[in-house]
Amino acid sequence: MGNGDRAKGHPRRPGAQAERRRSQLLGRQAECEQFDRLLAAVRGGESRSLVVRGEAGVGKSALLEHLTKAASDCRVVGAAGVQSEMELAFAAVHQLCVPLLDRLDSLPEPQRDALGTAFGLRAGPAPDPSLVSLAVLSLLAAAAEERPLVCVIDDAQWLDRASAHVLAFVARRLLAESVACVFAVRDTGEEDELSGLPVMEVAGLRDGDARMLLSTVVLGQMDDQVRDQIITEARGNPLALLELPRDLPSLKLAGGFVAPAARSLSGRIEESFQRRLERLPADTRQLLLLAAAEPLGDPGLLWRAADLLGNSRAVLDAAEDMIDVGDRVRFRHPLVRSAVYRAASPEERRRVHHALAEATDPKSEPDRRAWHRAQAAVGPDEDVAVELERLAGRAQGRGGLAAAAAFLERSARLTGTRELRADRTLAAARANLQSGAFDQALQLLAAAEAGALSELQGAQVDLLRGQIAFATGRGPSASLLLLKAARRLEPLDLNMARETYLDAWGAAAFAEDERERNLLEICIAARALPPGTQPPRAIDLLLDGLALLVTDGRATAAPTLRQAVSVFAGQDVGIEEGLRWGWLATAASNVLWDDDGWRAICSRQIQLVHRTGALDRLPFYLIALGVAAAWSGDFGAAASFIAEVDEVTAATGAELPPYAALFLASLRGSEAEALPLFWATLDKATNPGQGVAATVAYWGTAVLCNGLGRYKEALDAAQRASSHPLDLYPGMWALPELIEAAARIGDAEIAWSTLERLARTTQPAATNFGLGIEARSRALLSEGKAAQNLYREAIDRLSHTELRPELARAHLLYGEWLRRERRRSEAREQLRTAHEMFTAIGMEAFADRAARELLATGETARKRTVETTSELTPRETQIVRLAREGLTNKEIAGRLYLSARTVEYHLSKVFAKLGITSRNQLGRLP
């Protein structure tokens, strides 16, 4: 390729421009062939994503121009990132989607509303970024139904953060939509949103091609040594080959000495542009600066601002080789824009920003106008600060948290009064926290604390520090910071104080380190609070119940906890309360051994998540339902939930331990599958809010080892999982494993003491789940008629739950006891039932254990089949599960972050594998 990114050409002799057009893709045959293969796949009904990486000036944009021309039979839409301090959320995505918005109304309502809000087309609550991403995917897929769609995104390294996230999401979800997403991005050597996508590395031209390109831009004689020096320094970079000769007078080109360069190649190119700027008339430089200061490339705005400055369009002719003004304002290369802006003085920059602000319509473009006014301000300016604050509110309403944070920071800097500046600084810190910019949030808190703060502002600083500590796992204990904030808030805002105490409870309960001491301190303080609003809010019930649990025990706390579970499982809890506190409500159901309440809360929360688009909370509840499905013996559904968790976490960027996958592997008895998951879970134990990961890892290992009959290992793992004396979940679930392992190795002391702990958790709960587990565990330590009655009680109670694996284990333990009592006929009946259940469920280790016991009675276990459709992939299983629930292709696509076309593609494969022809037949599958 003979020219760099956006190179328009600089003729040095007659016919040079035409010659350069002919050689535009000089040395890029392999890249062009890769584009041809990409287009062939898209025309054939497939989708493709590609990241074109290379240094500045290497020719990425020219390659994109070639792709655009080659895709003339497709629909082509494009966008470009622009280097600027101006952060407008979803700016690049909006630019890409504008030609397709006629299809917006065809999207499912939640997606349509999310995208419309993000683009400022309608009012509404701030949309979840993942829902916006899904909406863009659906919009592109809908547009591709008419003809293949090619999306070209240039300068992706400068995309606004919201757009970068959305477009990376879309690129990873494409499969069968006839859509191509091609990005050009400057190679920085660092991880970015596009990491992991297929890459085309664009290197410099080979020496022969470089010499040919160089010959098109140099008039007259060039000394061979000078030519070799330029080619060496340019390293095959086309833009460098076009620009470096400009800095060399004809004497040097003809053989003079060329000093070696000490600066980076991009730095030398930018300096070359700056030297050319110095030779331009002042009016021309000012017009270029206007264009450089307006990142969205609006030519109408450029000319209006130029008129305000008394400048003429004609002066731009002197810089026609640096800028092109057509339907958009385009610099020849991003280095030209940065060279123009950096070469200007602060006063010159303020002057053009002021003109751009005056030229911008305050009604149709309030965001851009406010930003330019801020850049033009010299010192504190309350009018501009207020406008920026409003701008932050609009950005946040569209889901642009990063943009809101930037606007609030600038607003604070322009605020003159101390108290108001502190408020705006804290608001900026909060926005940075919400957008994941934790270090920036901490810097802003430090800046706020440098001045005098009111008591409420000081409490808000503590609250934010605690929330940052919980989110990052860095610094002092999050629970203690939140406790400090809650105490400061008590006389200022009682409801906020109660909410902060509940935050502190969650942080302490899930952090593991010093859990007991911190929880006790938090709960004593919460119990001392005056009563909250009447009637109590759902979160008041939850806080009161959880605080009583720690200070007074389960028996006292149980009635309040049951009330809280009932509220959160029903329809009366408010949406905001449900979304924020539902995860802690599952803690209340779990400590009560209430598996029905647990499922009900998770199902209710998933409804709220899908209704509101708050998809960042979805993985937690899917994991919980995955564990619940596994515990119910529906391993197919569990695997489907786990696959859905993987989809959602990939879309949202959340990092959660593989709790459900580990528990499923442990029940299956697959050590090869469980061991990597154990280490993956244990690795997460130090992550923020994931201190319970170690407990889950050892609990799962205890289940696995009991199934395999390795009781000493099960004992060690169960002791580690249940090491906390409060016996909250999930540690309390390891107590039955510890009892079984201790009983099998003959350690009666551990078994009996653990049984006492277990009974203290199950008796107040009074559920079939808890009492059934207690009866089974107590039977292990009993003899004669008492043992028999306890085993029968366990089987009866557990048969009234959905926990088939626990029921099967009760049959197994009863059968083992009967065999040792030499009651072989009765033992065979129990062991046969256990083996059949384990095999049907897919619990191989426990099934083998039952088979060995059955063989010891003189009977060989019959082989059974597992209740799964093993030929389906996890993704296909997900889609089948949702289709059987009655969801349409569009609804399934929304749940799994796919396009409806991709769902259709997977269903066609399912039909072929299962030998069926319609969705109705899915309901008759096992």
Secondary structure, DSSP 4 states (H G I P E B T S, - for coil): --S-TT-----SSTTHHHHHHHTTTTT-HHHHHHHHHHHHHHHTT--EEEEEEE-TTSSHHHHHHHHHHHTTTSEEEEEE----S---TTHHHHHHHGGGGGGGGGS-HHHHHHHHHHTTSS--SPPPHHHHHHHHHHHHHHHTTTS-EEEEEE-GGGS-HHHHHHHHHHHHH-SSSSEEEEEEEE--SS--TTTTS-EEE--PPPHHHHHHHHHTT--S---HHHHHHHHHHHTT-HHHHHHGGGGS-HHHHTT---PPP-S-HHHHHHHHHHHHHHTS-HHHHHHHHHHHH-TT--HHHHHHHHHHTT--GGGGGGGTTTEEESSSEEESSHHHHHHHHHHS-HHHHHHHHHHHHHHS-TTT-HHHHHHHHHHH--S--HHHHHHHHHHHHHHHHTT-HHHHHHHHHHHHHT--SHHHHHHHHHHHHHHHHHHT-HHHHHHHHHHHHTS---HHHHHHHHHHHHHHHHHH--SS-HHHHHHHHHHHHTTT-HHHHHHHHHHHHHHHHHH-TTHHHHHHHHHHHHHTSPP-SSSPPHHHHHHHHHHHHHHT-HHHHHHHHHHHHHHHHSS-S-HHHHHHHHHHHHHHHHHTT-HHHHHHHHHHHHHHHHHHT-GGGHHHHHHHHHHHHHHTT-HHHHHHHHHHHHHHHHHH------HHHHHHHHHHT-HHHHHHHHHHHHHGGGSTT-TTHHHHHHHHHHHHHHHHT-HHHHHHHHHHHT--TT--TTGGGGHHHHHHHHHHHT-HHHHHHHHHHHHHHHHHH--HHHHHHHHHHHHHT--HHHHHHHHHHHHHHHHTSS-HHHHHHHHHHHHHHHHHTT-HHHHHHHHHHHHHHHHHHT-HHHHHHHHHHHHHTT-PPPP---SS-TTS-HHHHHHHHHHHTT--HHHHHHHHT--HHHHHHHHHHHHHHHT--SGGGGGG--
